[in-house]
Amino acid sequence: MRPVVVQKYGGSSLADSQKIRAVAQTVVARHREGAHVAVVVSAMGKTTDALLRQASQVSASPSRRELDMMVTAGERISMALVSMAIHELGEDAISFTGSQSGIITESTHQGARIIEVRPHRIEDALARGQIVIVAGYQGVSLDREVTTLGRGGSDTTAVALSAALEAEACEIYSDVDGVYSADPRVCPQAKHLPELAYETMQTMAGSGARVLNAQAVEFARRAGITIVARKTGDDTQRQTRIHSASAPSSVRAVVGVEHMSRVLASAPQWPALERAFAEIAVRARRIFANDGRIEAWVDRSGAASPEPDLVASLVERFSAKGEHGGVITALGPSSSRDMERIWRAWDEAGIAISAWSAGPNEVAVFVAADDVARGVRLLHAMFVEEAR
C-alpha cells in the first residue's frame, strides 16, 4: 500500500515561476518514489500583503467577510500554478480550494478554527494516482461562507489534512532548514535542533518562532502527527522532527530563546475589561498579571492580516496604555537562580525590563524595541551556549 505524504510549501518557496517549477520537481520526485502526495500551498511571496494593501486603498474599514473572499485568491493562484508545473513534468495533478478539500471551519472570518476535515475528493484523486494540490489558509463554514484560518493557517491546513488522510508525516517546507535555538539572523550562534517535543515547539511558536504555527503544532499533538520542518530545495536532509516527548527517539526539551520584535502592550481597564478581553484575548500572544495590572502582549511582526490595526484600535478604546516594544522569551529557566542571573546580566548590560511574565518552563520580558536583538544574544549565551 502506497504511503500518504502531505507537504506544505510557504510563500517564499513559491515566490516566482522558477521556484514554483523547483517545488513541482520535488513533489514529482516524491510521487515517483511511490508515495501518494498531497501538497498544501500558501500564496506566492507577499501576495496576501499586496491584496490587503489594495483593500485599504478602497476602504478604511473593509468587511472581514469580503477580506476573506479576496485574500483566499492568493492561495488559489499558487495551487493552479503548481498543478500546471507538475503537468509539464508529465504527471497528473489536480488542485482544490479549501472548500473543495472539505476543510470545515467555524463561521469566524479572519481567524476561523477547523472543525473537521472531509477529504473525500482528495482521497478519490489520490486513489486515481493524481497528485493533489490544496489551497492552504482557507476553508468553508457550515453556513457555506469562505473563511481564513489566520496567520500561519497553511500549516494548520497541512496538519489537519495529514490527520484526515492518516499520512505518515506532515512535511513543512520553508526558507530555513528546521528549527533553531534562536533566530539565526539575530543570533549567529543559534544551534540547529534536530528534534523537538510538541510542547516545546508550541511554546517556541507562540513566543515568536516563525518556522511553524502554534495552532498547527497543537493540532499535530492531538492527532499524533509527526511534523518534519525542512528547507525547500535542500538536498542535505537537514531537518527538525516535531513529535511526542514519549517517543523512543525523542530528546529532552531544549532551551531556546525566541523573540517578537514588534509588540503592542496593552492594559485594559475597568469597567471595559471584560468586553476588551473578549476581543483582545483571541489575538494576544500572552495575557498575564503584572504588578496588579492585567496586560496583553500582541505580536505585530509581519502579520498578513488586518489584525494589528484591529488590536491597535481596541487598545485605544479600552486601555490605560499602548506601549510598543519587543518580547524576549527564554524557554527553560524557571528557578529563582535563573531569574537572578537574568536580572543581574541585563542590569549590567543596561537593558531595562518594563514588564515580565514567568511560567513553569519559561520567562518572558518586555523591553524597548532597540534592545531586543542584544537581549536575545545575551540570553542565548547564558542559557544555550553555556549548556553545550
ZADOKOL-786837 format. One record per residue (C-alpha): residue in one letter; x, y, z. Coordinates in Angstrom, 3 decimals, m for minus. Layout:
<nodes>
<aa->A&c1->X&c2->Y&c3->Z>;
...
</nodes>
This chain:
<nodes>
<aa->M&c1->0.000&c2->0.000&c3->0.000>;
<aa->R&c1->1.432&c2->3.359&c3->m1.018>;
<aa->P&c1->2.014&c2->5.711&c3->1.938>;
<aa->V&c1->0.365&c2->9.129&c3->2.027>;
<aa->V&c1->2.647&c2->12.128&c3->2.438>;
<aa->V&c1->1.426&c2->15.680&c3->2.990>;
<aa->Q&c1->3.801&c2->18.504&c3->2.081>;
<aa->K&c1->3.321&c2->22.203&c3->2.702>;
<aa->Y&c1->5.190&c2->24.984&c3->0.872>;
<aa->G&c1->5.259&c2->28.544&c3->2.182>;
<aa->G&c1->5.093&c2->31.762&c3->0.223>;
<aa->S&c1->8.863&c2->32.217&c3->m0.009>;
<aa->S&c1->9.142&c2->28.788&c3->m1.658>;
<aa->L&c1->6.611&c2->29.847&c3->m4.296>;
<aa->A&c1->7.712&c2->33.445&c3->m4.834>;
<aa->D&c1->8.205&c2->33.210&c3->m8.616>;
<aa->S&c1->7.799&c2->30.853&c3->m11.573>;
<aa->Q&c1->11.307&c2->29.427&c3->m11.220>;
<aa->K&c1->10.673&c2->28.483&c3->m7.578>;
<aa->I&c1->7.293&c2->27.027&c3->m8.467>;
<aa->R&c1->8.925&c2->24.770&c3->m11.056>;
<aa->A&c1->11.514&c2->23.699&c3->m8.471>;
<aa->V&c1->8.744&c2->22.816&c3->m5.998>;
<aa->A&c1->6.976&c2->20.833&c3->m8.727>;
<aa->Q&c1->10.142&c2->18.837&c3->m9.345>;
<aa->T&c1->10.444&c2->17.997&c3->m5.630>;
<aa->V&c1->6.814&c2->16.926&c3->m5.449>;
<aa->V&c1->7.057&c2->14.784&c3->m8.581>;
<aa->A&c1->10.224&c2->13.103&c3->m7.298>;
<aa->R&c1->8.415&c2->12.110&c3->m4.089>;
<aa->H&c1->5.449&c2->10.846&c3->m6.089>;
<aa->R&c1->7.715&c2->8.720&c3->m8.304>;
<aa->E&c1->9.296&c2->7.205&c3->m5.197>;
<aa->G&c1->5.931&c2->5.542&c3->m4.603>;
<aa->A&c1->4.020&c2->7.879&c3->m2.267>;
<aa->H&c1->0.570&c2->9.368&c3->m2.601>;
<aa->V&c1->1.341&c2->13.100&c3->m2.327>;
<aa->A&c1->m0.976&c2->15.891&c3->m1.214>;
<aa->V&c1->0.553&c2->19.363&c3->m1.306>;
<aa->V&c1->m0.678&c2->22.402&c3->0.636>;
<aa->V&c1->0.415&c2->25.782&c3->m0.711>;
<aa->S&c1->0.495&c2->29.333&c3->0.604>;
<aa->A&c1->0.101&c2->32.436&c3->m1.544>;
<aa->M&c1->3.122&c2->33.423&c3->m3.653>;
<aa->G&c1->5.641&c2->35.642&c3->m1.877>;
<aa->K&c1->3.963&c2->38.775&c3->m0.493>;
<aa->T&c1->0.714&c2->38.334&c3->m2.437>;
<aa->T&c1->m1.501&c2->38.451&c3->0.671>;
<aa->D&c1->0.118&c2->41.679&c3->1.888>;
<aa->A&c1->m0.372&c2->43.228&c3->m1.555>;
<aa->L&c1->m4.056&c2->42.261&c3->m1.577>;
<aa->L&c1->m4.580&c2->43.754&c3->1.877>;
<aa->R&c1->m2.946&c2->46.996&c3->0.758>;
<aa->Q&c1->m5.359&c2->47.132&c3->m2.149>;
<aa->A&c1->m8.274&c2->46.682&c3->0.246>;
<aa->S&c1->m7.038&c2->49.552&c3->2.429>;
<aa->Q&c1->m6.951&c2->51.816&c3->m0.627>;
<aa->V&c1->m10.673&c2->51.416&c3->m1.249>;
<aa->S&c1->m11.977&c2->51.004&c3->2.299>;
<aa->A&c1->m10.852&c2->52.328&c3->5.677>;
<aa->S&c1->m12.715&c2->49.502&c3->7.420>;
<aa->P&c1->m13.219&c2->46.602&c3->4.991>;
<aa->S&c1->m15.703&c2->43.856&c3->5.755>;
<aa->R&c1->m13.968&c2->40.811&c3->7.208>;
<aa->R&c1->m16.110&c2->38.578&c3->5.032>;
<aa->E&c1->m15.011&c2->40.393&c3->1.891>;
<aa->L&c1->m11.394&c2->40.305&c3->3.054>;
<aa->D&c1->m11.652&c2->36.521&c3->3.259>;
<aa->M&c1->m13.161&c2->36.381&c3->m0.220>;
<aa->M&c1->m10.279&c2->38.477&c3->m1.533>;
<aa->V&c1->m7.181&c2->37.083&c3->0.182>;
<aa->T&c1->m8.048&c2->33.433&c3->m0.479>;
<aa->A&c1->m7.419&c2->34.194&c3->m4.158>;
<aa->G&c1->m3.683&c2->34.198&c3->m3.404>;
<aa->E&c1->m3.604&c2->30.507&c3->m2.464>;
<aa->R&c1->m5.833&c2->29.612&c3->m5.409>;
<aa->I&c1->m3.328&c2->31.194&c3->m7.772>;
<aa->S&c1->m0.499&c2->29.180&c3->m6.198>;
<aa->M&c1->m2.366&c2->25.871&c3->m6.325>;
<aa->A&c1->m3.217&c2->26.271&c3->m10.009>;
<aa->L&c1->0.335&c2->27.240&c3->m10.967>;
<aa->V&c1->1.900&c2->24.333&c3->m9.057>;
<aa->S&c1->m0.574&c2->21.941&c3->m10.684>;
<aa->M&c1->0.318&c2->23.317&c3->m14.137>;
<aa->A&c1->4.033&c2->22.918&c3->m13.415>;
<aa->I&c1->3.512&c2->19.292&c3->m12.383>;
<aa->H&c1->1.611&c2->18.589&c3->m15.608>;
<aa->E&c1->4.586&c2->19.980&c3->m17.540>;
<aa->L&c1->6.735&c2->17.319&c3->m15.870>;
<aa->G&c1->4.493&c2->14.570&c3->m17.178>;
<aa->E&c1->2.476&c2->13.761&c3->m14.057>;
<aa->D&c1->m1.241&c2->14.181&c3->m13.411>;
<aa->A&c1->m2.203&c2->16.752&c3->m10.792>;
<aa->I&c1->m5.410&c2->18.408&c3->m9.665>;
<aa->S&c1->m5.938&c2->21.472&c3->m7.479>;
<aa->F&c1->m8.644&c2->22.050&c3->m4.863>;
<aa->T&c1->m9.690&c2->25.068&c3->m2.832>;
<aa->G&c1->m10.206&c2->24.747&c3->0.898>;
<aa->S&c1->m13.930&c2->24.183&c3->0.471>;
<aa->Q&c1->m13.394&c2->21.588&c3->m2.294>;
<aa->S&c1->m10.944&c2->19.823&c3->0.025>;
<aa->G&c1->m13.554&c2->19.518&c3->2.771>;
<aa->I&c1->m11.901&c2->21.900&c3->5.259>;
<aa->I&c1->m14.876&c2->22.738&c3->7.504>;
<aa->T&c1->m14.389&c2->25.667&c3->9.883>;
<aa->E&c1->m16.162&c2->27.888&c3->12.374>;
<aa->S&c1->m18.078&c2->30.849&c3->10.972>;
<aa->T&c1->m15.470&c2->33.379&c3->12.174>;
<aa->H&c1->m13.810&c2->35.419&c3->9.450>;
<aa->Q&c1->m10.069&c2->36.269&c3->9.557>;
<aa->G&c1->m9.161&c2->33.603&c3->12.094>;
<aa->A&c1->m11.528&c2->30.598&c3->11.957>;
<aa->R&c1->m10.640&c2->27.265&c3->13.511>;
<aa->I&c1->m11.006&c2->23.959&c3->11.719>;
<aa->I&c1->m13.934&c2->21.871&c3->12.981>;
<aa->E&c1->m13.389&c2->18.800&c3->10.815>;
<aa->V&c1->m11.947&c2->17.665&c3->7.501>;
<aa->R&c1->m13.962&c2->15.724&c3->4.921>;
<aa->P&c1->m11.279&c2->14.860&c3->2.347>;
<aa->H&c1->m13.419&c2->12.706&c3->0.033>;
<aa->R&c1->m12.379&c2->14.427&c3->m3.203>;
<aa->I&c1->m8.718&c2->14.303&c3->m2.169>;
<aa->E&c1->m8.922&c2->10.592&c3->m1.356>;
<aa->D&c1->m10.590&c2->9.865&c3->m4.682>;
<aa->A&c1->m7.926&c2->11.815&c3->m6.591>;
<aa->L&c1->m5.064&c2->10.091&c3->m4.756>;
<aa->A&c1->m6.661&c2->6.703&c3->m5.486>;
<aa->R&c1->m6.604&c2->7.620&c3->m9.186>;
<aa->G&c1->m2.859&c2->8.256&c3->m8.919>;
<aa->Q&c1->m3.122&c2->12.036&c3->m9.104>;
<aa->I&c1->m1.002&c2->14.494&c3->m7.133>;
<aa->V&c1->m3.350&c2->16.763&c3->m5.175>;
<aa->I&c1->m2.625&c2->20.462&c3->m4.636>;
<aa->V&c1->m4.635&c2->22.143&c3->m1.871>;
<aa->A&c1->m5.021&c2->25.857&c3->m1.185>;
<aa->G&c1->m3.890&c2->26.447&c3->2.397>;
<aa->Y&c1->m5.085&c2->29.021&c3->4.916>;
<aa->Q&c1->m8.755&c2->28.681&c3->3.935>;
<aa->G&c1->m11.880&c2->26.658&c3->4.472>;
<aa->V&c1->m15.660&c2->26.889&c3->4.416>;
<aa->S&c1->m18.049&c2->27.280&c3->7.324>;
<aa->L&c1->m21.128&c2->25.163&c3->7.906>;
<aa->D&c1->m23.209&c2->28.037&c3->6.504>;
<aa->R&c1->m21.102&c2->27.895&c3->3.302>;
<aa->E&c1->m19.086&c2->31.045&c3->3.868>;
<aa->V&c1->m15.444&c2->31.205&c3->2.748>;
<aa->T&c1->m13.180&c2->31.623&c3->5.794>;
<aa->T&c1->m9.479&c2->32.028&c3->6.510>;
<aa->L&c1->m7.518&c2->30.430&c3->9.342>;
<aa->G&c1->m5.376&c2->33.365&c3->10.403>;
<aa->R&c1->m1.640&c2->33.904&c3->10.137>;
<aa->G&c1->0.251&c2->30.654&c3->9.533>;
<aa->G&c1->m3.020&c2->28.925&c3->8.689>;
<aa->S&c1->m1.498&c2->26.910&c3->5.841>;
<aa->D&c1->0.490&c2->24.956&c3->8.448>;
<aa->T&c1->m2.773&c2->24.097&c3->10.184>;
<aa->T&c1->m4.342&c2->23.053&c3->6.878>;
<aa->A&c1->m1.432&c2->20.692&c3->6.223>;
<aa->V&c1->m1.532&c2->19.099&c3->9.673>;
<aa->A&c1->m5.325&c2->18.721&c3->9.588>;
<aa->L&c1->m5.111&c2->17.040&c3->6.191>;
<aa->S&c1->m2.337&c2->14.768&c3->7.457>;
<aa->A&c1->m4.596&c2->13.594&c3->10.258>;
<aa->A&c1->m7.621&c2->13.116&c3->7.998>;
<aa->L&c1->m5.601&c2->11.197&c3->5.382>;
<aa->E&c1->m3.664&c2->9.205&c3->8.007>;
<aa->A&c1->m0.416&c2->10.409&c3->6.469>;
<aa->E&c1->2.902&c2->9.022&c3->7.671>;
<aa->A&c1->4.191&c2->12.579&c3->8.225>;
<aa->C&c1->3.497&c2->16.225&c3->7.551>;
<aa->E&c1->6.452&c2->17.898&c3->5.834>;
<aa->I&c1->6.641&c2->21.694&c3->6.206>;
<aa->Y&c1->8.952&c2->23.349&c3->3.658>;
<aa->S&c1->10.170&c2->26.934&c3->4.040>;
<aa->D&c1->13.318&c2->29.016&c3->3.537>;
<aa->V&c1->15.017&c2->27.581&c3->6.657>;
<aa->D&c1->16.260&c2->24.043&c3->7.304>;
<aa->G&c1->14.370&c2->23.460&c3->10.518>;
<aa->V&c1->14.132&c2->24.999&c3->13.969>;
<aa->Y&c1->16.983&c2->26.765&c3->15.748>;
<aa->S&c1->17.577&c2->27.679&c3->19.376>;
<aa->A&c1->17.137&c2->31.332&c3->18.328>;
<aa->D&c1->16.640&c2->33.274&c3->15.122>;
<aa->P&c1->19.991&c2->32.851&c3->13.272>;
<aa->R&c1->19.531&c2->36.276&c3->11.687>;
<aa->V&c1->19.594&c2->37.843&c3->15.140>;
<aa->C&c1->21.871&c2->35.371&c3->16.934>;
<aa->P&c1->24.587&c2->33.848&c3->14.713>;
<aa->Q&c1->25.434&c2->31.354&c3->17.484>;
<aa->A&c1->21.979&c2->29.733&c3->17.294>;
<aa->K&c1->22.161&c2->25.951&c3->17.005>;
<aa->H&c1->20.047&c2->23.676&c3->14.844>;
<aa->L&c1->17.624&c2->21.461&c3->16.755>;
<aa->P&c1->17.114&c2->18.089&c3->15.022>;
<aa->E&c1->14.243&c2->17.018&c3->17.287>;
<aa->L&c1->11.676&c2->18.724&c3->19.491>;
<aa->A&c1->8.687&c2->17.668&c3->21.563>;
<aa->Y&c1->5.306&c2->19.100&c3->20.594>;
<aa->E&c1->5.047&c2->21.123&c3->23.798>;
<aa->T&c1->8.437&c2->22.775&c3->23.326>;
<aa->M&c1->7.730&c2->23.642&c3->19.692>;
<aa->Q&c1->4.320&c2->25.026&c3->20.558>;
<aa->T&c1->5.823&c2->27.316&c3->23.179>;
<aa->M&c1->8.535&c2->28.425&c3->20.767>;
<aa->A&c1->5.958&c2->29.136&c3->18.060>;
<aa->G&c1->3.806&c2->31.109&c3->20.475>;
<aa->S&c1->6.846&c2->33.100&c3->21.558>;
<aa->G&c1->7.900&c2->34.267&c3->18.120>;
<aa->A&c1->9.481&c2->31.362&c3->16.200>;
<aa->R&c1->8.304&c2->31.740&c3->12.600>;
<aa->V&c1->9.026&c2->28.237&c3->11.326>;
<aa->L&c1->5.702&c2->26.745&c3->12.452>;
<aa->N&c1->2.281&c2->27.940&c3->13.522>;
<aa->A&c1->1.432&c2->27.244&c3->17.196>;
<aa->Q&c1->m2.127&c2->26.141&c3->16.401>;
<aa->A&c1->m0.803&c2->23.685&c3->13.826>;
<aa->V&c1->1.570&c2->22.163&c3->16.389>;
<aa->E&c1->m1.285&c2->21.769&c3->18.873>;
<aa->F&c1->m3.385&c2->20.096&c3->16.165>;
<aa->A&c1->m0.479&c2->17.741&c3->15.414>;
<aa->R&c1->m0.055&c2->16.912&c3->19.099>;
<aa->R&c1->m3.713&c2->15.963&c3->19.499>;
<aa->A&c1->m3.674&c2->13.870&c3->16.326>;
<aa->G&c1->m0.238&c2->12.325&c3->16.928>;
<aa->I&c1->1.109&c2->13.613&c3->13.602>;
<aa->T&c1->4.890&c2->13.961&c3->13.254>;
<aa->I&c1->5.888&c2->17.284&c3->11.683>;
<aa->V&c1->9.106&c2->17.497&c3->9.693>;
<aa->A&c1->10.420&c2->21.027&c3->9.066>;
<aa->R&c1->12.743&c2->21.276&c3->6.044>;
<aa->K&c1->14.244&c2->23.827&c3->3.690>;
<aa->T&c1->12.867&c2->23.889&c3->0.160>;
<aa->G&c1->15.412&c2->22.605&c3->m2.363>;
<aa->D&c1->17.901&c2->21.460&c3->0.299>;
<aa->D&c1->19.361&c2->18.028&c3->m0.510>;
<aa->T&c1->21.303&c2->17.673&c3->2.758>;
<aa->Q&c1->18.326&c2->16.114&c3->4.605>;
<aa->R&c1->18.911&c2->18.574&c3->7.458>;
<aa->Q&c1->15.591&c2->18.909&c3->9.254>;
<aa->T&c1->13.742&c2->19.181&c3->12.556>;
<aa->R&c1->11.284&c2->16.485&c3->13.611>;
<aa->I&c1->8.499&c2->17.513&c3->16.000>;
<aa->H&c1->6.770&c2->14.635&c3->17.744>;
<aa->S&c1->5.705&c2->13.211&c3->21.091>;
<aa->A&c1->8.082&c2->13.570&c3->24.024>;
<aa->S&c1->7.298&c2->9.946&c3->24.922>;
<aa->A&c1->8.532&c2->8.618&c3->21.578>;
<aa->P&c1->11.698&c2->6.495&c3->21.863>;
<aa->S&c1->13.693&c2->8.807&c3->19.573>;
<aa->S&c1->12.636&c2->11.983&c3->21.327>;
<aa->V&c1->15.058&c2->14.222&c3->23.159>;
<aa->R&c1->14.598&c2->16.335&c3->26.238>;
<aa->A&c1->13.142&c2->19.828&c3->25.917>;
<aa->V&c1->15.819&c2->22.114&c3->24.548>;
<aa->V&c1->16.322&c2->25.579&c3->25.969>;
<aa->G&c1->15.875&c2->28.232&c3->23.312>;
<aa->V&c1->15.410&c2->31.991&c3->23.085>;
<aa->E&c1->12.621&c2->33.416&c3->20.945>;
<aa->H&c1->11.522&c2->36.958&c3->20.321>;
<aa->M&c1->8.806&c2->39.165&c3->18.897>;
<aa->S&c1->10.270&c2->42.417&c3->17.671>;
<aa->R&c1->7.097&c2->44.496&c3->17.239>;
<aa->V&c1->4.754&c2->44.063&c3->20.168>;
<aa->L&c1->1.935&c2->46.245&c3->21.416>;
<aa->A&c1->1.471&c2->46.026&c3->25.203>;
<aa->S&c1->m1.961&c2->46.995&c3->26.456>;
<aa->A&c1->m3.572&c2->47.151&c3->29.882>;
<aa->P&c1->m7.365&c2->47.148&c3->29.556>;
<aa->Q&c1->m9.037&c2->48.992&c3->32.430>;
<aa->W&c1->m12.319&c2->48.625&c3->34.268>;
<aa->P&c1->m15.213&c2->48.680&c3->33.570>;
<aa->A&c1->m14.377&c2->47.789&c3->29.966>;
<aa->L&c1->m12.010&c2->44.955&c3->30.958>;
<aa->E&c1->m14.340&c2->42.024&c3->30.252>;
<aa->R&c1->m15.515&c2->43.458&c3->26.947>;
<aa->A&c1->m11.974&c2->44.322&c3->25.898>;
<aa->F&c1->m10.574&c2->40.885&c3->26.635>;
<aa->A&c1->m13.357&c2->39.217&c3->24.679>;
<aa->E&c1->m11.836&c2->40.900&c3->21.620>;
<aa->I&c1->m8.152&c2->41.194&c3->22.538>;
<aa->A&c1->m7.599&c2->37.748&c3->24.044>;
<aa->V&c1->m8.029&c2->35.874&c3->20.791>;
<aa->R&c1->m5.280&c2->37.959&c3->19.189>;
<aa->A&c1->m2.817&c2->38.241&c3->22.062>;
<aa->R&c1->0.287&c2->36.066&c3->22.260>;
<aa->R&c1->0.371&c2->36.458&c3->26.043>;
<aa->I&c1->m2.014&c2->37.689&c3->28.739>;
<aa->F&c1->m0.754&c2->37.988&c3->32.298>;
<aa->A&c1->m0.854&c2->39.886&c3->35.564>;
<aa->N&c1->1.934&c2->42.376&c3->36.148>;
<aa->D&c1->2.150&c2->44.409&c3->39.362>;
<aa->G&c1->m1.594&c2->44.214&c3->39.844>;
<aa->R&c1->m2.434&c2->45.107&c3->36.241>;
<aa->I&c1->m3.772&c2->42.780&c3->33.586>;
<aa->E&c1->m1.803&c2->43.120&c3->30.378>;
<aa->A&c1->m1.983&c2->41.702&c3->26.876>;
<aa->W&c1->1.026&c2->41.471&c3->24.556>;
<aa->V&c1->0.104&c2->41.359&c3->20.901>;
<aa->D&c1->2.650&c2->40.400&c3->18.251>;
<aa->R&c1->2.555&c2->42.788&c3->15.282>;
<aa->S&c1->5.542&c2->41.350&c3->13.411>;
<aa->G&c1->4.771&c2->40.788&c3->9.742>;
<aa->A&c1->1.133&c2->39.876&c3->10.199>;
<aa->A&c1->m0.510&c2->39.138&c3->6.858>;
<aa->S&c1->m3.919&c2->40.251&c3->8.114>;
<aa->P&c1->m5.642&c2->43.380&c3->9.371>;
<aa->E&c1->m5.263&c2->42.145&c3->12.972>;
<aa->P&c1->m2.575&c2->44.674&c3->14.019>;
<aa->D&c1->m4.820&c2->47.610&c3->13.171>;
<aa->L&c1->m7.802&c2->45.974&c3->14.848>;
<aa->V&c1->m5.780&c2->45.412&c3->18.009>;
<aa->A&c1->m4.440&c2->48.965&c3->17.948>;
<aa->S&c1->m7.975&c2->50.331&c3->17.815>;
<aa->L&c1->m9.001&c2->48.089&c3->20.715>;
<aa->V&c1->m6.088&c2->49.324&c3->22.782>;
<aa->E&c1->m7.065&c2->52.928&c3->22.135>;
<aa->R&c1->m10.654&c2->52.234&c3->23.199>;
<aa->F&c1->m10.047&c2->50.103&c3->26.277>;
<aa->S&c1->m6.502&c2->50.503&c3->27.559>;
<aa->A&c1->m4.649&c2->52.562&c3->30.069>;
<aa->K&c1->m1.579&c2->52.364&c3->27.845>;
<aa->G&c1->m0.462&c2->51.205&c3->24.446>;
<aa->E&c1->3.290&c2->50.719&c3->24.645>;
<aa->H&c1->5.354&c2->49.499&c3->21.687>;
<aa->G&c1->8.418&c2->47.335&c3->22.236>;
<aa->G&c1->9.609&c2->43.741&c3->21.971>;
<aa->V&c1->9.225&c2->40.493&c3->23.898>;
<aa->I&c1->12.040&c2->38.011&c3->24.536>;
<aa->T&c1->11.207&c2->34.555&c3->25.875>;
<aa->A&c1->13.741&c2->32.177&c3->27.371>;
<aa->L&c1->12.388&c2->28.614&c3->27.247>;
<aa->G&c1->13.675&c2->26.571&c3->30.120>;
<aa->P&c1->14.734&c2->28.805&c3->33.027>;
<aa->S&c1->12.300&c2->28.689&c3->35.925>;
<aa->S&c1->14.318&c2->28.676&c3->39.136>;
<aa->S&c1->14.947&c2->31.727&c3->41.294>;
<aa->R&c1->18.662&c2->31.388&c3->40.479>;
<aa->D&c1->17.905&c2->31.622&c3->36.750>;
<aa->M&c1->15.814&c2->34.730&c3->37.342>;
<aa->E&c1->18.550&c2->36.342&c3->39.400>;
<aa->R&c1->21.084&c2->35.659&c3->36.633>;
<aa->I&c1->18.818&c2->37.248&c3->34.029>;
<aa->W&c1->18.164&c2->40.376&c3->36.081>;
<aa->R&c1->21.819&c2->40.814&c3->37.031>;
<aa->A&c1->23.097&c2->40.309&c3->33.479>;
<aa->W&c1->20.545&c2->42.662&c3->31.975>;
<aa->D&c1->21.201&c2->45.314&c3->34.570>;
<aa->E&c1->24.924&c2->45.148&c3->33.738>;
<aa->A&c1->24.095&c2->45.383&c3->30.021>;
<aa->G&c1->21.856&c2->48.392&c3->30.560>;
<aa->I&c1->18.693&c2->46.686&c3->29.293>;
<aa->A&c1->15.573&c2->47.866&c3->31.091>;
<aa->I&c1->12.700&c2->45.425&c3->31.643>;
<aa->S&c1->9.352&c2->47.229&c3->31.768>;
<aa->A&c1->7.221&c2->44.091&c3->32.315>;
<aa->W&c1->7.705&c2->40.368&c3->32.635>;
<aa->S&c1->5.857&c2->37.050&c3->32.752>;
<aa->A&c1->7.040&c2->33.711&c3->34.150>;
<aa->G&c1->5.711&c2->30.189&c3->33.668>;
<aa->P&c1->6.840&c2->26.713&c3->34.755>;
<aa->N&c1->9.416&c2->26.493&c3->31.943>;
<aa->E&c1->9.745&c2->29.968&c3->30.506>;
<aa->V&c1->10.439&c2->33.571&c3->31.308>;
<aa->A&c1->9.280&c2->36.412&c3->29.041>;
<aa->V&c1->10.277&c2->40.061&c3->29.309>;
<aa->F&c1->9.022&c2->43.199&c3->27.607>;
<aa->V&c1->11.813&c2->45.574&c3->26.573>;
<aa->A&c1->12.412&c2->48.516&c3->24.276>;
<aa->A&c1->12.452&c2->47.522&c3->20.605>;
<aa->D&c1->16.072&c2->48.656&c3->20.242>;
<aa->D&c1->17.154&c2->46.218&c3->22.972>;
<aa->V&c1->15.563&c2->43.066&c3->21.509>;
<aa->A&c1->18.458&c2->41.789&c3->19.377>;
<aa->R&c1->21.046&c2->42.437&c3->22.088>;
<aa->G&c1->18.820&c2->40.800&c3->24.687>;
<aa->V&c1->18.337&c2->37.673&c3->22.551>;
<aa->R&c1->22.085&c2->37.239&c3->22.117>;
<aa->L&c1->22.696&c2->37.763&c3->25.826>;
<aa->L&c1->20.137&c2->35.185&c3->26.976>;
<aa->H&c1->21.246&c2->32.724&c3->24.302>;
<aa->A&c1->24.827&c2->32.957&c3->25.532>;
<aa->M&c1->23.684&c2->32.388&c3->29.118>;
<aa->F&c1->21.273&c2->29.510&c3->28.664>;
<aa->V&c1->22.134&c2->27.776&c3->25.399>;
<aa->E&c1->25.816&c2->28.279&c3->24.608>;
<aa->E&c1->26.887&c2->27.643&c3->28.208>;
<aa->A&c1->24.985&c2->24.332&c3->28.153>;
<aa->R&c1->26.910&c2->22.918&c3->25.197>;
</nodes>
